[in-house]
Amino acid sequence: MFEGLMQPMHLIVILFIALLIFGPSKLSELGKGLGMGIKNFKDAVNDNAKPAPAEPKKEEEHKA
């Protein structure tokens, strides 16, 4: 069904339509936001993949 969907001509047409709808300045802002979102997602995934450092136990002083 989706065979040959991502051919270079199709991608050019999609980019041209997006350029007409959003304009060049808005399109660059959308790309920047998308890139930052992907970077933040990768950072969050990498932070979750690393084991958390063990926190030292705090000894509470009991006053009697």
C-alpha positions as a Markdown table, in Angstrom:
| # | Residue | x | y | z |
|---|---|---|---|---|
| 1 | Met | 0.0 | 0.0 | 0.0 |
| 2 | Phe | 2.8 | 2.5 | 0.9 |
| 3 | Glu | 5.3 | 1.1 | -1.5 |
| 4 | Gly | 7.4 | 3.9 | -3.1 |
| 5 | Leu | 5.8 | 6.5 | -0.8 |
| 6 | Met | 9.1 | 8.2 | 0.1 |
| 7 | Gln | 10.5 | 8.7 | -3.3 |
| 8 | Pro | 12.5 | 11.9 | -3.8 |
| 9 | Met | 9.8 | 13.6 | -6.0 |
| 10 | His | 7.2 | 12.9 | -3.3 |
| 11 | Leu | 9.4 | 14.5 | -0.6 |
| 12 | Ile | 10.0 | 17.6 | -2.8 |
| 13 | Val | 6.3 | 18.0 | -3.3 |
| 14 | Ile | 5.6 | 17.6 | 0.5 |
| 15 | Leu | 8.4 | 20.1 | 1.3 |
| 16 | Phe | 7.0 | 22.6 | -1.2 |
| 17 | Ile | 3.5 | 22.3 | 0.2 |
| 18 | Ala | 4.8 | 22.8 | 3.7 |
| 19 | Leu | 6.7 | 25.9 | 2.5 |
| 20 | Leu | 3.6 | 27.3 | 1.0 |
| 21 | Ile | 1.5 | 26.7 | 4.1 |
| 22 | Phe | 4.0 | 27.8 | 6.8 |
| 23 | Gly | 6.4 | 30.2 | 5.0 |
| 24 | Pro | 10.2 | 30.0 | 5.2 |
| 25 | Ser | 10.6 | 31.7 | 8.6 |
| 26 | Lys | 7.9 | 29.6 | 10.4 |
| 27 | Leu | 9.3 | 26.4 | 8.7 |
| 28 | Ser | 12.8 | 27.0 | 10.1 |
| 29 | Glu | 11.3 | 27.6 | 13.6 |
| 30 | Leu | 9.3 | 24.3 | 13.3 |
| 31 | Gly | 12.5 | 22.5 | 12.3 |
| 32 | Lys | 14.4 | 24.0 | 15.2 |
| 33 | Gly | 11.7 | 23.0 | 17.7 |
| 34 | Leu | 11.5 | 19.5 | 16.3 |
| 35 | Gly | 15.3 | 19.1 | 16.6 |
| 36 | Met | 15.3 | 20.4 | 20.2 |
| 37 | Gly | 12.4 | 18.0 | 21.0 |
| 38 | Ile | 14.3 | 15.0 | 19.6 |
| 39 | Lys | 17.5 | 16.1 | 21.5 |
| 40 | Asn | 15.5 | 16.4 | 24.8 |
| 41 | Phe | 13.9 | 13.0 | 24.2 |
| 42 | Lys | 17.3 | 11.3 | 23.6 |
| 43 | Asp | 18.7 | 12.9 | 26.7 |
| 44 | Ala | 15.8 | 11.7 | 28.8 |
| 45 | Val | 16.1 | 8.2 | 27.4 |
| 46 | Asn | 19.8 | 8.2 | 28.1 |
| 47 | Asp | 19.3 | 9.5 | 31.7 |
| 48 | Asn | 16.8 | 6.7 | 32.4 |
| 49 | Ala | 19.1 | 4.0 | 30.9 |
| 50 | Lys | 21.9 | 4.9 | 33.3 |
| 51 | Pro | 21.6 | 3.5 | 36.8 |
| 52 | Ala | 21.0 | 6.2 | 39.4 |
| 53 | Pro | 23.9 | 6.8 | 41.8 |
| 54 | Ala | 23.3 | 5.5 | 45.3 |
| 55 | Glu | 22.5 | 8.3 | 47.7 |
| 56 | Pro | 24.3 | 8.2 | 51.0 |
| 57 | Lys | 22.0 | 7.4 | 53.9 |
| 58 | Lys | 21.4 | 10.2 | 56.3 |
| 59 | Glu | 21.5 | 9.5 | 59.9 |
| 60 | Glu | 18.9 | 11.3 | 61.8 |
| 61 | Glu | 19.7 | 12.5 | 65.3 |
| 62 | His | 17.0 | 11.7 | 67.8 |
| 63 | Lys | 16.6 | 14.2 | 70.6 |
| 64 | Ala | 15.1 | 12.8 | 73.8 |
